[in-house]
Amino acid sequence: MPYIIMFLLVVVAAIADVVTGMFKARITTGYDSTIMRKGLYCKAINLVVMGFAIAVEVGLELLGRYYEQERLAALAGGITAGFVFTVIIVMESISIAENFAAANPSSPLALLLGKRLKKVQDALTKKEDNHDE
């Protein structure tokens, strides 16, 4: 059951990101099918990775039963799926916050988020630019 809940939360986060992205696009620059298609591919990759992490967790549990190491296998599987789940949820949450800040720039929350996210985005962009050279 926890696997289903984790997967569904990732699906809900992906849908929320797509919807807020569509609102942001409508309010700011307009729709761009290339950006939307790329975003949907990224969401699909997230779902595949989450599914893989869940499969690893289930597989480790089964191996743990076979080798009579249930607790160790459950711990390793839980860490794997939990880490992947956390990373994806954080990524989606940041993207939703970015969409909110861009679509509603006059909101006090958007002003706070916008400043923080801009710093993070600038830092990541600088690293990507240096990496490309």
PyMOL commands that set and color helices and strands:
alter all, ss='L'
color gray80, all
select helices_A, chain A and resi 2-27+33-66+70-103+108-132
alter helices_A, ss='H'
color red, helices_A
deselect
rebuild
show_as cartoon
